[in-house]
Amino acid sequence: MSYKEQLEAAKKEGLSKQISAKFVEWKEDGQHIVGRLIARIPVQSTLGSGTYNHYLFNTDEGLVKFALGKATDNEAGQVMGKNGVYSITFRGQEKISAGRKLNRFDIIEIEAPIETAVGGQSDIPF
């Protein structure tokens, strides 16, 4: 069976999975995403203002990636944990000093992040 045939068979049987994320831009007040945080990826700003995060979420619609902005990274972004389920609603922009704008969000934790032990003791006896 060719690779294309394998792809078609996997799609037909519901065994394929989209692993590339759709990028979401926050434009409209009330825009909403609900899903599980898969990864927080540091990104270097092209405007020279340091780094900010891209958030990769698994949603009912598939994988999405978005930025919340440095101010939100420094607040809610610090408490949002990998594998937690969150509701994020865009609440528009607020003008701050020097003509800059700040994105506002309502972020609700639906399911707490699952802590995983790495390099420590475990219940596995080997």
MMTF fields as JSON, N, C-alpha, C and O atoms, coordinates in Angstrom:
{
  "mmtfVersion": "1.0.0",
  "mmtfProducer": "UNKNOWN",
  "numBonds": 503,
  "numAtoms": 504,
  "numGroups": 126,
  "numChains": 1,
  "numModels": 1,
  "chainsPerModel": [1],
  "groupsPerChain": [126],
  "chainIdList": ["A"],
  "bondAtomList": [4, 2, 8, 6, 12, 10, 16, 14, 20, 18, 24, 22, 28, 26, 32, 30, 36, 34, 40, 38, 44, 42, 48, 46, 52, 50, 56, 54, 60, 58, 64, 62, 68, 66, 72, 70, 76, 74, 80, 78, 84, 82, 88, 86, 92, 90, 96, 94, 100, 98, 104, 102, 108, 106, 112, 110, 116, 114, 120, 118, 124, 122, 128, 126, 132, 130, 136, 134, 140, 138, 144, 142, 148, 146, 152, 150, 156, 154, 160, 158, 164, 162, 168, 166, 172, 170, 176, 174, 180, 178, 184, 182, 188, 186, 192, 190, 196, 194, 200, 198, 204, 202, 208, 206, 212, 210, 216, 214, 220, 218, 224, 222, 228, 226, 232, 230, 236, 234, 240, 238, 244, 242, 248, 246, 252, 250, 256, 254, 260, 258, 264, 262, 268, 266, 272, 270, 276, 274, 280, 278, 284, 282, 288, 286, 292, 290, 296, 294, 300, 298, 304, 302, 308, 306, 312, 310, 316, 314, 320, 318, 324, 322, 328, 326, 332, 330, 336, 334, 340, 338, 344, 342, 348, 346, 352, 350, 356, 354, 360, 358, 364, 362, 368, 366, 372, 370, 376, 374, 380, 378, 384, 382, 388, 386, 392, 390, 396, 394, 400, 398, 404, 402, 408, 406, 412, 410, 416, 414, 420, 418, 424, 422, 428, 426, 432, 430, 436, 434, 440, 438, 444, 442, 448, 446, 452, 450, 456, 454, 460, 458, 464, 462, 468, 466, 472, 470, 476, 474, 480, 478, 484, 482, 488, 486, 492, 490, 496, 494, 500, 498],
  "bondOrderList": [1, 1, 1, 1, 1, 1, 1, 1, 1, 1, 1, 1, 1, 1, 1, 1, 1, 1, 1, 1, 1, 1, 1, 1, 1, 1, 1, 1, 1, 1, 1, 1, 1, 1, 1, 1, 1, 1, 1, 1, 1, 1, 1, 1, 1, 1, 1, 1, 1, 1, 1, 1, 1, 1, 1, 1, 1, 1, 1, 1, 1, 1, 1, 1, 1, 1, 1, 1, 1, 1, 1, 1, 1, 1, 1, 1, 1, 1, 1, 1, 1, 1, 1, 1, 1, 1, 1, 1, 1, 1, 1, 1, 1, 1, 1, 1, 1, 1, 1, 1, 1, 1, 1, 1, 1, 1, 1, 1, 1, 1, 1, 1, 1, 1, 1, 1, 1, 1, 1, 1, 1, 1, 1, 1, 1],
  "groupList": [{"groupName": "MET", "atomNameList": ["N", "CA", "C", "O"], "elementList": ["N", "C", "C", "O"], "formalChargeList": [0, 0, 0, 0], "bondAtomList": [1, 0, 2, 1, 3, 2], "bondOrderList": [1, 1, 2], "singleLetterCode": "M", "chemCompType": "L-PEPTIDE LINKING"}, {"groupName": "SER", "atomNameList": ["N", "CA", "C", "O"], "elementList": ["N", "C", "C", "O"], "formalChargeList": [0, 0, 0, 0], "bondAtomList": [1, 0, 2, 1, 3, 2], "bondOrderList": [1, 1, 2], "singleLetterCode": "S", "chemCompType": "L-PEPTIDE LINKING"}, {"groupName": "TYR", "atomNameList": ["N", "CA", "C", "O"], "elementList": ["N", "C", "C", "O"], "formalChargeList": [0, 0, 0, 0], "bondAtomList": [1, 0, 2, 1, 3, 2], "bondOrderList": [1, 1, 2], "singleLetterCode": "Y", "chemCompType": "L-PEPTIDE LINKING"}, {"groupName": "LYS", "atomNameList": ["N", "CA", "C", "O"], "elementList": ["N", "C", "C", "O"], "formalChargeList": [0, 0, 0, 0], "bondAtomList": [1, 0, 2, 1, 3, 2], "bondOrderList": [1, 1, 2], "singleLetterCode": "K", "chemCompType": "L-PEPTIDE LINKING"}, {"groupName": "GLU", "atomNameList": ["N", "CA", "C", "O"], "elementList": ["N", "C", "C", "O"], "formalChargeList": [0, 0, 0, 0], "bondAtomList": [1, 0, 2, 1, 3, 2], "bondOrderList": [1, 1, 2], "singleLetterCode": "E", "chemCompType": "L-PEPTIDE LINKING"}, {"groupName": "GLN", "atomNameList": ["N", "CA", "C", "O"], "elementList": ["N", "C", "C", "O"], "formalChargeList": [0, 0, 0, 0], "bondAtomList": [1, 0, 2, 1, 3, 2], "bondOrderList": [1, 1, 2], "singleLetterCode": "Q", "chemCompType": "L-PEPTIDE LINKING"}, {"groupName": "LEU", "atomNameList": ["N", "CA", "C", "O"], "elementList": ["N", "C", "C", "O"], "formalChargeList": [0, 0, 0, 0], "bondAtomList": [1, 0, 2, 1, 3, 2], "bondOrderList": [1, 1, 2], "singleLetterCode": "L", "chemCompType": "L-PEPTIDE LINKING"}, {"groupName": "ALA", "atomNameList": ["N", "CA", "C", "O"], "elementList": ["N", "C", "C", "O"], "formalChargeList": [0, 0, 0, 0], "bondAtomList": [1, 0, 2, 1, 3, 2], "bondOrderList": [1, 1, 2], "singleLetterCode": "A", "chemCompType": "L-PEPTIDE LINKING"}, {"groupName": "GLY", "atomNameList": ["N", "CA", "C", "O"], "elementList": ["N", "C", "C", "O"], "formalChargeList": [0, 0, 0, 0], "bondAtomList": [1, 0, 2, 1, 3, 2], "bondOrderList": [1, 1, 2], "singleLetterCode": "G", "chemCompType": "PEPTIDE LINKING"}, {"groupName": "ILE", "atomNameList": ["N", "CA", "C", "O"], "elementList": ["N", "C", "C", "O"], "formalChargeList": [0, 0, 0, 0], "bondAtomList": [1, 0, 2, 1, 3, 2], "bondOrderList": [1, 1, 2], "singleLetterCode": "I", "chemCompType": "L-PEPTIDE LINKING"}, {"groupName": "PHE", "atomNameList": ["N", "CA", "C", "O"], "elementList": ["N", "C", "C", "O"], "formalChargeList": [0, 0, 0, 0], "bondAtomList": [1, 0, 2, 1, 3, 2], "bondOrderList": [1, 1, 2], "singleLetterCode": "F", "chemCompType": "L-PEPTIDE LINKING"}, {"groupName": "VAL", "atomNameList": ["N", "CA", "C", "O"], "elementList": ["N", "C", "C", "O"], "formalChargeList": [0, 0, 0, 0], "bondAtomList": [1, 0, 2, 1, 3, 2], "bondOrderList": [1, 1, 2], "singleLetterCode": "V", "chemCompType": "L-PEPTIDE LINKING"}, {"groupName": "TRP", "atomNameList": ["N", "CA", "C", "O"], "elementList": ["N", "C", "C", "O"], "formalChargeList": [0, 0, 0, 0], "bondAtomList": [1, 0, 2, 1, 3, 2], "bondOrderList": [1, 1, 2], "singleLetterCode": "W", "chemCompType": "L-PEPTIDE LINKING"}, {"groupName": "ASP", "atomNameList": ["N", "CA", "C", "O"], "elementList": ["N", "C", "C", "O"], "formalChargeList": [0, 0, 0, 0], "bondAtomList": [1, 0, 2, 1, 3, 2], "bondOrderList": [1, 1, 2], "singleLetterCode": "D", "chemCompType": "L-PEPTIDE LINKING"}, {"groupName": "HIS", "atomNameList": ["N", "CA", "C", "O"], "elementList": ["N", "C", "C", "O"], "formalChargeList": [0, 0, 0, 0], "bondAtomList": [1, 0, 2, 1, 3, 2], "bondOrderList": [1, 1, 2], "singleLetterCode": "H", "chemCompType": "L-PEPTIDE LINKING"}, {"groupName": "ARG", "atomNameList": ["N", "CA", "C", "O"], "elementList": ["N", "C", "C", "O"], "formalChargeList": [0, 0, 0, 0], "bondAtomList": [1, 0, 2, 1, 3, 2], "bondOrderList": [1, 1, 2], "singleLetterCode": "R", "chemCompType": "L-PEPTIDE LINKING"}, {"groupName": "PRO", "atomNameList": ["N", "CA", "C", "O"], "elementList": ["N", "C", "C", "O"], "formalChargeList": [0, 0, 0, 0], "bondAtomList": [1, 0, 2, 1, 3, 2], "bondOrderList": [1, 1, 2], "singleLetterCode": "P", "chemCompType": "L-PEPTIDE LINKING"}, {"groupName": "THR", "atomNameList": ["N", "CA", "C", "O"], "elementList": ["N", "C", "C", "O"], "formalChargeList": [0, 0, 0, 0], "bondAtomList": [1, 0, 2, 1, 3, 2], "bondOrderList": [1, 1, 2], "singleLetterCode": "T", "chemCompType": "L-PEPTIDE LINKING"}, {"groupName": "ASN", "atomNameList": ["N", "CA", "C", "O"], "elementList": ["N", "C", "C", "O"], "formalChargeList": [0, 0, 0, 0], "bondAtomList": [1, 0, 2, 1, 3, 2], "bondOrderList": [1, 1, 2], "singleLetterCode": "N", "chemCompType": "L-PEPTIDE LINKING"}],
  "groupTypeList": [0, 1, 2, 3, 4, 5, 6, 4, 7, 7, 3, 3, 4, 8, 6, 1, 3, 5, 9, 1, 7, 3, 10, 11, 4, 12, 3, 4, 13, 8, 5, 14, 9, 11, 8, 15, 6, 9, 7, 15, 9, 16, 11, 5, 1, 17, 6, 8, 1, 8, 17, 2, 18, 14, 2, 6, 10, 18, 17, 13, 4, 8, 6, 11, 3, 10, 7, 6, 8, 3, 7, 17, 13, 18, 4, 7, 8, 5, 11, 0, 8, 3, 18, 8, 11, 2, 1, 9, 17, 10, 15, 8, 5, 4, 3, 9, 1, 7, 8, 15, 3, 6, 18, 15, 10, 13, 9, 9, 4, 9, 4, 7, 16, 9, 4, 17, 7, 11, 8, 8, 5, 1, 13, 9, 16, 10],
  "groupIdList": [1, 2, 3, 4, 5, 6, 7, 8, 9, 10, 11, 12, 13, 14, 15, 16, 17, 18, 19, 20, 21, 22, 23, 24, 25, 26, 27, 28, 29, 30, 31, 32, 33, 34, 35, 36, 37, 38, 39, 40, 41, 42, 43, 44, 45, 46, 47, 48, 49, 50, 51, 52, 53, 54, 55, 56, 57, 58, 59, 60, 61, 62, 63, 64, 65, 66, 67, 68, 69, 70, 71, 72, 73, 74, 75, 76, 77, 78, 79, 80, 81, 82, 83, 84, 85, 86, 87, 88, 89, 90, 91, 92, 93, 94, 95, 96, 97, 98, 99, 100, 101, 102, 103, 104, 105, 106, 107, 108, 109, 110, 111, 112, 113, 114, 115, 116, 117, 118, 119, 120, 121, 122, 123, 124, 125, 126],
  "secStructList": [7, 7, 2, 2, 2, 2, 2, 2, 2, 2, 2, 2, 6, 6, 7, 7, 7, 7, 7, 1, 7, 3, 3, 7, 7, 7, 7, 1, 6, 6, 7, 3, 3, 3, 3, 3, 3, 3, 3, 3, 3, 3, 3, 3, 7, 6, 6, 1, 1, 7, 3, 3, 3, 3, 3, 3, 3, 3, 3, 6, 6, 3, 3, 3, 3, 3, 3, 7, 7, 2, 2, 2, 2, 2, 6, 2, 2, 2, 2, 7, 7, 6, 6, 7, 3, 3, 3, 3, 3, 3, 3, 3, 3, 3, 3, 7, 4, 4, 4, 7, 3, 3, 3, 3, 3, 3, 3, 3, 3, 3, 3, 7, 7, 7, 7, 7, 7, 7, 1, 1, 7, 7, 1, 7, 7, 7],
  "xCoordList": [0.85, 0.0, 0.896, 1.853, 0.58, 1.377, 1.102, 0.146, 1.946, 1.743, 0.431, -0.277, 0.113, -1.15, -2.339, -3.332, -2.235, -3.306, -3.418, -4.519, -2.271, -2.294, -2.985, -3.767, -2.689, -3.321, -4.831, -5.584, -5.27, -6.71, -7.389, -8.479, -6.752, -7.318, -7.397, -8.392, -6.343, -6.331, -7.419, -8.093, -7.596, -8.656, -10.031, -10.888, -10.225, -11.516, -11.867, -13.029, -10.872, -11.1, -11.018, -11.184, -10.76, -10.683, -9.424, -9.414, -8.366, -7.123, -6.071, -5.034, -6.33, -5.355, -5.606, -6.7, -4.579, -4.672, -3.87, -2.701, -4.498, -3.817, -2.845, -3.267, -1.564, -0.596, 0.014, 0.858, -0.406, 0.029, -1.066, -2.256, -0.645, -1.592, -2.028, -1.257, -3.269, -3.798, -3.469, -3.721, -2.903, -2.574, -3.819, -4.497, -4.111, -5.277, -4.809, -3.946, -5.376, -5.124, -6.33, -7.473, -6.067, -7.146, -7.578, -6.829, -8.789, -9.264, -10.573, -10.744, -11.504, -12.839, -13.091, -12.791, -13.641, -14.039, -15.002, -15.954, -14.751, -15.587, -15.064, -15.594, -14.023, -13.41, -12.982, -12.49, -13.17, -13.085, -12.376, -12.586, -11.538, -10.883, -11.005, -10.789, -11.353, -11.38, -10.565, -10.778, -9.622, -8.834, -7.765, -7.679, -6.951, -5.878, -4.559, -4.21, -3.827, -2.513, -1.513, -1.241, -0.98, -0.01, 1.42, 2.277, 1.671, 3.028, 2.986, 2.07, 3.991, 4.232, 5.605, 6.607, 5.647, 6.86, 7.379, 6.692, 8.573, 9.132, 9.461, 10.011, 9.113, 9.33, 10.032, 9.667, 11.032, 11.739, 10.929, 10.56, 10.649, 9.878, 10.659, 11.859, 9.981, 10.614, 10.636, 11.291, 9.924, 9.885, 10.945, 11.027, 11.755, 12.845, 12.443, 13.194, 11.256, 10.81, 10.997, 10.215, 12.014, 12.32, 11.538, 11.219, 11.234, 10.513, 9.094, 8.793, 8.253, 6.881, 6.566, 7.396, 5.394, 5.061, 4.008, 3.096, 4.152, 3.071, 2.535, 3.305, 1.229, 0.582, -0.017, -0.735, 0.279, -0.26, -1.352, -1.092, -2.581, -3.738, -4.352, -4.419, -4.799, -5.613, -7.066, -7.478, -7.842, -9.239, -10.134, -9.648, -11.436, -12.382, -12.222, -12.553, -11.718, -11.525, -10.145, -9.867, -9.277, -7.922, -6.9, -7.24, -5.651, -4.577, -4.615, -4.765, -4.476, -4.377, -3.189, -2.796, -2.625, -1.484, -1.814, -2.394, -1.441, -1.738, -0.805, -0.156, -0.749, -0.008, -1.026, -2.083, -0.707, -1.563, -0.98, -1.694, 0.311, 0.997, 1.834, 1.532, 2.881, 3.856, 3.234, 3.585, 2.315, 1.691, 0.918, 1.005, 0.169, -0.58, 0.364, 0.123, 1.448, 2.467, 2.989, 3.181, 3.218, 3.794, 2.801, 3.199, 1.527, 0.508, -0.082, 0.436, -1.147, -1.836, -0.933, -1.02, -0.076, 0.821, 1.727, 2.187, 1.985, 2.848, 2.131, 2.782, 0.8, 0.062, -0.649, -1.141, -0.705, -1.298, -0.291, 0.817, -0.676, 0.246, -0.047, -1.184, 1.0, 0.885, -0.134, -0.137, -0.984, -2.054, -3.281, -4.242, -3.267, -4.468, -5.451, -5.057, -6.738, -7.774, -8.234, -8.56, -8.255, -8.541, -9.545, -9.619, -10.309, -11.182, -10.555, -10.277, -10.332, -9.715, -10.641, -10.982, -11.045, -11.924, -11.24, -10.822, -11.13, -10.522, -11.497, -12.67, -11.015, -11.834, -11.373, -11.595, -10.734, -10.333, -8.974, -8.238, -8.662, -7.371, -7.576, -8.582, -6.592, -6.585, -5.35, -4.251, -5.527, -4.383, -3.607, -4.176, -2.281, -1.399, -0.4, -0.592, 0.637, 1.596, 2.235, 2.345, 2.647, 3.377, 2.6, 3.201, 1.275, 0.452, 0.392, -0.166, 0.962, 0.943, -0.413, -1.177, -0.697, -1.96, -1.689, -0.693, -2.596, -2.495, -3.72, -4.851, -3.503, -4.621, -5.18, -4.424, -6.504, -7.19, -7.904, -8.521, -7.813, -8.425, -9.105, -8.687, -10.161, -10.704, -10.191, -10.438, -9.474, -8.924, -9.443, -9.264, -10.087, -10.675, -10.051, -9.976, -9.604, -9.092, -10.278, -11.046, -10.423, -11.51, -11.032, -11.756, -9.814, -9.206, -7.761, -7.018, -7.365, -6.007, -4.987, -5.283, -3.786, -2.715, -2.396, -2.498, -2.014, -1.613, -0.116, 0.654, 0.295, 1.725, 2.321, 1.749, 3.467, 4.162, 5.556, 6.263, 5.941, 7.267, 8.293, 8.089, 9.39, 10.464, 11.753, 12.156, 12.389, 13.672, 13.584, 14.61, 12.394, 12.232, 11.754, 11.809, 11.286, 10.774, 9.437, 8.7, 9.148, 7.87, 7.331, 7.999, 6.121, 5.507, 6.015, 5.708, 6.78, 7.284, 8.549, 9.508, 8.56, 9.667, 10.934, 11.738, 11.144, 12.385, 12.985, 14.032],
  "yCoordList": [-1.18, 0.0, 1.243, 1.325, 2.201, 3.43, 4.321, 4.097, 5.327, 6.26, 7.026, 7.254, 7.419, 8.131, 7.237, 7.695, 5.969, 5.018, 4.82, 4.703, 4.784, 4.667, 5.872, 5.73, 7.065, 8.286, 8.223, 8.493, 7.87, 7.801, 6.779, 7.033, 5.619, 4.582, 5.069, 4.835, 5.746, 6.263, 7.311, 7.324, 8.194, 9.206, 8.546, 8.912, 7.569, 6.885, 6.17, 6.155, 5.584, 4.832, 5.709, 5.221, 7.012, 7.919, 7.746, 8.072, 7.239, 6.972, 8.06, 8.045, 9.0, 10.075, 11.207, 11.347, 12.004, 13.1, 14.289, 14.146, 15.456, 16.683, 17.111, 17.298, 17.27, 17.671, 19.045, 19.499, 19.707, 21.092, 22.006, 21.757, 23.057, 23.938, 25.1, 25.606, 25.507, 26.702, 27.891, 27.843, 28.969, 30.155, 31.021, 31.331, 31.407, 32.234, 33.637, 33.801, 34.645, 36.043, 36.552, 36.286, 37.282, 37.852, 39.167, 40.143, 39.192, 40.385, 40.921, 42.134, 40.026, 40.453, 40.212, 39.138, 41.21, 41.07, 39.89, 39.786, 39.01, 37.83, 36.585, 35.493, 36.737, 35.574, 34.607, 35.027, 33.297, 32.332, 31.047, 30.555, 30.516, 29.221, 28.423, 28.954, 27.142, 26.228, 25.009, 24.426, 24.617, 23.436, 23.152, 23.804, 22.154, 21.693, 22.297, 22.227, 22.892, 23.464, 22.333, 21.536, 22.282, 21.25, 21.752, 21.017, 23.003, 23.551, 25.07, 25.702, 25.633, 27.079, 27.264, 26.765, 27.989, 28.078, 29.513, 30.4, 29.773, 31.129, 31.544, 30.763, 32.788, 33.328, 34.672, 35.479, 34.915, 36.195, 37.221, 36.975, 38.36, 39.416, 40.028, 40.277, 40.269, 40.94, 42.449, 43.169, 42.936, 44.369, 44.772, 45.936, 43.807, 44.105, 44.23, 44.779, 43.723, 43.847, 42.555, 42.263, 41.788, 40.571, 39.371, 39.26, 38.477, 37.26, 37.288, 37.968, 36.537, 36.311, 34.856, 34.164, 34.383, 32.975, 32.754, 33.562, 31.645, 31.072, 29.921, 29.172, 29.785, 28.709, 27.738, 28.145, 26.447, 25.405, 24.685, 24.112, 24.716, 24.121, 23.039, 23.175, 21.965, 20.962, 21.333, 21.384, 21.592, 22.0, 21.003, 20.102, 21.173, 20.318, 20.464, 19.546, 21.61, 21.868, 21.435, 21.532, 20.964, 20.569, 21.437, 22.167, 21.358, 22.12, 23.579, 23.882, 24.474, 25.901, 26.473, 25.973, 27.537, 28.225, 29.704, 30.228, 30.384, 31.815, 32.461, 31.782, 33.782, 34.576, 35.336, 35.722, 35.547, 36.329, 37.713, 38.627, 37.866, 39.125, 39.024, 38.245, 39.813, 39.732, 39.993, 39.322, 40.956, 41.254, 40.046, 39.723, 39.381, 38.193, 37.034, 36.246, 36.916, 35.897, 36.038, 35.046, 37.286, 37.551, 37.341, 37.254, 37.259, 37.061, 35.656, 34.708, 35.52, 34.233, 33.164, 31.993, 33.563, 32.603, 31.88, 30.772, 32.503, 31.888, 30.799, 29.919, 30.85, 29.862, 28.823, 27.818, 29.059, 28.066, 26.94, 27.165, 25.732, 24.606, 23.661, 23.533, 23.008, 22.033, 20.965, 20.47, 20.623, 19.632, 20.136, 19.388, 21.392, 21.976, 22.334, 22.567, 22.376, 22.763, 24.171, 24.457, 25.047, 26.466, 27.005, 26.552, 27.982, 28.775, 30.158, 30.781, 30.64, 31.954, 32.783, 32.382, 33.949, 34.849, 36.197, 36.807, 36.657, 37.957, 39.059, 39.01, 40.054, 41.175, 42.503, 43.557, 42.452, 43.669, 44.182, 43.519, 45.391, 46.01, 47.282, 47.979, 47.554, 48.771, 49.579, 49.032, 50.872, 51.73, 52.015, 52.333, 51.891, 52.214, 53.263, 53.859, 53.496, 54.568, 54.438, 53.344, 55.563, 55.668, 55.081, 54.593, 55.123, 54.652, 53.143, 52.639, 52.42, 50.959, 50.431, 51.126, 49.18, 48.544, 47.261, 46.574, 46.96, 45.782, 44.91, 45.387, 43.633, 42.703, 42.324, 42.108, 42.243, 41.832, 40.504, 40.301, 39.603, 38.281, 37.897, 38.32, 37.088, 36.348, 34.93, 34.297, 34.425, 33.068, 32.284, 32.69, 31.154, 30.317, 28.929, 28.328, 28.428, 27.06, 26.12, 26.265, 25.161, 24.19, 22.896, 22.265, 22.521, 21.315, 21.641, 22.133, 21.364, 21.683, 20.857, 19.744, 21.406, 20.661, 19.38, 19.318, 18.369, 17.102, 17.152, 17.291, 17.039, 17.052, 15.698, 14.658, 15.713, 14.472, 14.525, 15.524, 13.446, 13.372, 13.034, 12.129, 13.765, 13.503, 13.344, 14.246, 12.206, 11.98, 11.775, 11.786, 11.589, 11.378, 9.977, 9.1, 9.775, 8.462, 8.234, 9.175, 6.982, 6.635, 5.376, 4.752, 5.013, 3.797, 2.549, 1.432, 2.728, 1.586, 1.072, 1.825, -0.201, -0.722, -1.086, -1.862, -0.571, -0.901, 0.322, 0.241],
  "zCoordList": [0.0, 0.0, 0.0, 0.77, -0.863, -0.946, 0.268, 1.01, 0.457, 1.569, 1.42, 2.401, 0.193, -0.043, 0.283, 0.847, -0.073, 0.245, 1.753, 2.291, 2.433, 3.894, 4.523, 5.463, 3.994, 4.491, 4.311, 5.247, 3.118, 2.846, 3.75, 4.263, 3.951, 4.818, 6.268, 6.953, 6.728, 8.103, 8.297, 9.328, 7.309, 7.386, 7.425, 8.229, 6.544, 6.446, 7.752, 8.159, 8.404, 9.637, 10.886, 12.004, 10.692, 11.837, 12.664, 13.851, 12.056, 12.775, 12.578, 13.241, 11.673, 11.449, 12.435, 12.98, 12.651, 13.619, 13.097, 12.74, 13.053, 12.625, 13.727, 14.868, 13.418, 14.44, 14.19, 14.962, 13.119, 12.917, 13.461, 13.267, 14.137, 14.82, 13.938, 13.123, 14.115, 13.457, 14.357, 15.561, 13.777, 14.57, 14.723, 13.743, 15.957, 16.266, 16.635, 17.498, 15.983, 16.345, 17.116, 16.747, 18.185, 18.993, 18.352, 18.366, 17.788, 17.093, 17.655, 17.777, 18.0, 18.393, 19.872, 20.393, 20.545, 21.943, 22.05, 21.277, 23.003, 23.186, 22.495, 22.699, 21.674, 21.018, 22.108, 23.155, 21.865, 22.957, 22.522, 21.413, 23.409, 23.196, 24.487, 25.577, 24.358, 25.499, 25.112, 24.049, 25.979, 25.669, 26.701, 27.741, 26.382, 27.268, 26.807, 25.628, 27.751, 27.449, 27.225, 28.122, 26.023, 25.654, 25.856, 26.347, 25.476, 25.589, 25.633, 25.107, 26.268, 26.296, 25.655, 26.167, 24.523, 23.717, 23.709, 23.202, 24.256, 24.219, 22.781, 22.004, 22.447, 21.107, 21.245, 22.099, 20.413, 20.418, 19.639, 18.49, 20.247, 19.601, 18.448, 18.567, 17.339, 16.203, 16.411, 15.656, 17.43, 17.732, 18.753, 19.144, 19.18, 20.098, 21.552, 22.359, 21.901, 23.292, 24.078, 24.984, 23.745, 24.492, 23.998, 22.814, 24.922, 24.562, 25.116, 26.097, 24.462, 24.918, 24.599, 24.01, 24.971, 24.782, 23.71, 23.532, 23.001, 22.208, 23.05, 23.652, 23.089, 23.831, 22.827, 21.913, 22.996, 22.135, 22.915, 23.973, 22.385, 23.048, 22.172, 20.951, 22.809, 22.147, 22.428, 23.587, 21.382, 21.529, 20.798, 20.114, 20.95, 20.224, 18.714, 17.963, 18.266, 16.842, 16.355, 15.159, 17.239, 16.885, 17.599, 18.531, 17.164, 17.795, 17.355, 16.171, 18.33, 18.037, 18.791, 19.846, 18.221, 18.826, 18.84, 17.889, 19.931, 20.036, 21.043, 21.839, 20.996, 21.982, 22.82, 22.323, 24.083, 24.974, 25.226, 25.639, 24.978, 25.248, 26.508, 27.412, 26.553, 27.646, 29.018, 29.989, 29.112, 30.406, 30.932, 32.117, 30.063, 30.487, 30.761, 31.675, 29.974, 30.249, 31.673, 32.376, 32.093, 33.414, 34.547, 35.708, 34.23, 35.263, 35.128, 35.718, 34.366, 34.228, 33.625, 33.993, 32.708, 32.069, 33.047, 32.771, 34.187, 35.196, 35.996, 36.559, 36.052, 36.844, 35.98, 36.495, 34.683, 33.784, 33.594, 33.106, 33.98, 33.917, 32.767, 32.313, 32.314, 31.235, 31.617, 32.744, 30.682, 30.812, 31.559, 31.732, 32.006, 32.591, 31.487, 30.344, 31.835, 30.877, 31.236, 32.388, 30.232, 30.46, 29.448, 28.306, 29.906, 29.05, 28.963, 29.988, 27.747, 27.543, 26.662, 25.549, 27.176, 26.436, 26.285, 27.269, 25.041, 24.745, 25.126, 24.756, 25.868, 26.334, 25.755, 26.351, 24.596, 23.905, 24.341, 25.072, 23.868, 24.169, 24.973, 24.843, 25.802, 26.618, 26.236, 26.143, 26.017, 25.698, 26.972, 28.016, 26.855, 27.977, 27.506, 26.446, 28.253, 27.956, 26.577, 26.023, 26.048, 24.776, 23.599, 22.642, 23.664, 22.56, 22.405, 21.431, 23.358, 23.293, 23.743, 24.413, 23.358, 23.725, 24.498, 24.275, 25.407, 26.256, 26.012, 26.112, 25.692, 25.52, 26.88, 27.827, 26.982, 28.214, 27.971, 26.925, 28.951, 28.845, 30.15, 31.228, 30.041, 31.177, 31.008, 29.981, 32.011, 31.933, 33.128, 34.276, 32.845, 33.889, 33.81, 32.738, 34.96, 35.019, 35.207, 36.158, 34.304, 34.353, 35.003, 35.774, 34.681, 35.25, 35.578, 34.729, 36.813, 37.253, 36.476, 36.041, 36.305, 35.631, 36.382, 37.608, 35.635, 36.232, 36.45, 35.499, 37.7, 38.025, 37.681, 38.008, 37.024, 36.706, 37.301, 37.17, 37.952, 38.557, 37.488, 36.679, 37.493, 36.546, 37.336, 38.071, 37.182, 37.826, 39.328, 40.009, 39.855, 41.292, 41.57, 40.708, 42.781, 43.147, 42.461, 42.167, 42.217, 41.605, 42.255, 43.079, 41.879, 42.403, 41.696, 42.112, 40.644, 39.889, 40.577, 40.744, 40.976, 41.795, 41.036, 41.552, 39.854, 39.136, 38.525, 37.882]
}
